[in-house]
Amino acid sequence: MFNRVAILGSGSWATALAKIALQNQPKINWYIRRQEVIDEFIATGKNPSYLSIAQFDTSRIRFSSDINSIISQSDILILAIPSPYVRQSLNKIRRNMTHKIVISAVKGMIPDENMVVTDYLHSRFNIPMEQLGIIAGPCHAEEIALERLSYLTIGCEKLEHAEEWASLFRTPFVHTTTSTDVVGLEYSSVMKNIYAIAAGMCQSLHYGDNFISVLMTNAIQEIQRFAAATSPVHRDITASGYLGDMLVTAYSKFSRNRQFGQMVGMGYSVKAAQMEMEMVAEGYYGTRAIYLANQRMQVALPIVDAMYAILYDRQSPMSVIKALTTKLR
């Protein structure tokens, strides 16, 4: 049992992580931005907006719409706010964070800062890197709600901390592994969303399974090259935290990034697809972040470049993907 665990965020992934945490904790704290959501949650025993199939005993949850109140009463913070909103949410914090443990479940980068979340937390709040962790791996919130067997990778630069925190997420339906490759796993978590958009787009453009398998093979090679350029340490790119996470995001019916790609491939504008989905497709923001970061490093990332051309330069998906096919092996 851990002392005073808090969930920061109210989306489907935050809700799934709360379900996991309550398997091992008698009570948790939970920051949800809007008070009306909290009120309905308490009244119904489920999140009114996301993952409503998951039922909660709300007597075991202390809700608050005041992030500083939750932080003051918590030792471990599980950050599960979509990346476009992380900075504005954390800018509300007025508490000393240097003694907190923060485990990021954000599969995106801080927009405009072009920083992975652990680097941002270290820089913005002076939290030591050994107190910062990440959650990675092939794990859709919907399957957690259904208690289908899932695997998570818990990362921290200090392995013994990762191993300790892993027990917080270990349940009969969640297996855990650990890693010290925080940077590699974070970048992989960002990039796999980009490739899921590409896979969805290709499906709508009537490219078949044969081509999409080649697309995914080249995608994991891009992740490996970029991770090696940013953090040249030994990593097994075929592990579930990298390859597994990319595959489930690219192929699963639960993948909002794949769905977003399908819509753009069908002819939706980016804005129209975002409005219809009513959920954040992290890969849209991740595409720009990785593309800009790569302007400095110049790693060969033809799929990322193609997605940037479509999503930000508004080039034709059909023509861009056709050109991409000549660059893949």
Protein Blocks (a to p, Z undefined) as FASTA:
>chain_A
ZZhiadedjbfklmmmmmmmmmmpfbdcdddfblklmmmmmmnopafkgoklbccdfklp
ccdfbfklmmmmpfbdcdfbdfklmmmmmmmpccdfklpccddfbdcddehklpafklmm
mmmnopafklpccdedjddfklmmnopacddddddfblklmmmmmmmmgcfkbccdddfk
lmlmmmmmmmmmmmmmmmmmmmmnopafklmmmmmmmmmmmmmmmmmmmoccdddfkbmk
lmmmmmmmmmpmklmklmmmmmmmnopafklmmmmnopacfklmmmmmmmmmmmmnopac
fklmmmmmmmmnopafklmmmmmmmmpZZ
